[in-house]
Every structure is written in C-alpha cells, then in structure tokens.
Amino acid sequence: MIDRIALILVTIGALNWGSVGLFKFDLVAWLFGGQAALLSRIVYVLVALAGVWCISLLFRENDMVSEHNDMINDSVE
C-alpha cells in the first residue's frame, strides 16, 4: 500500500515539474496558495518523501516484490 501511495505522489510531482518546465505553471502552488503556503510546502515534502521511498524500489529483489504483491492480492480477495 505504501508503495502505491508513494508512486502516486511521485507521479503528481513529476506532472507538476512537467507543467513547470513546459508552461512555467506550478499547479501545486496554484491550488494551495503559492509556493510558500503551508499546504504547498506539505505537498512538496510528501512528494519528496515519496521519491526517497521509491528509491528503495530500485534495490528490492524481484522475488520480494512479487511475494509482496501476492500477499496484497490474497488479502484483497
């Protein structure tokens, strides 16, 4: 579950940086009242923490990830 949340947050961050790069438009800042606003800063920190968490995905063995996904699928059913 944490992996999925982290991937969603990283995707939000990537899309936001894409909009900054392409259109000079910071969607997070626009939605939450500017870059210095508390809510914007919280979103930026959550995205950064999610990015750090996703680094761990690079170093996991495929078997471990498969076992983890199997456990998730079994608990959903």
Secondary structure as GFF3:
##gff-version 3
##sequence-region A 1 77
A	DSSP	alpha_helix	2	23	.	.	.	ID=ss1
A	DSSP	alpha_helix	27	32	.	.	.	ID=ss2
A	DSSP	alpha_helix	38	59	.	.	.	ID=ss3
A	DSSP	alpha_helix	62	76	.	.	.	ID=ss4
###
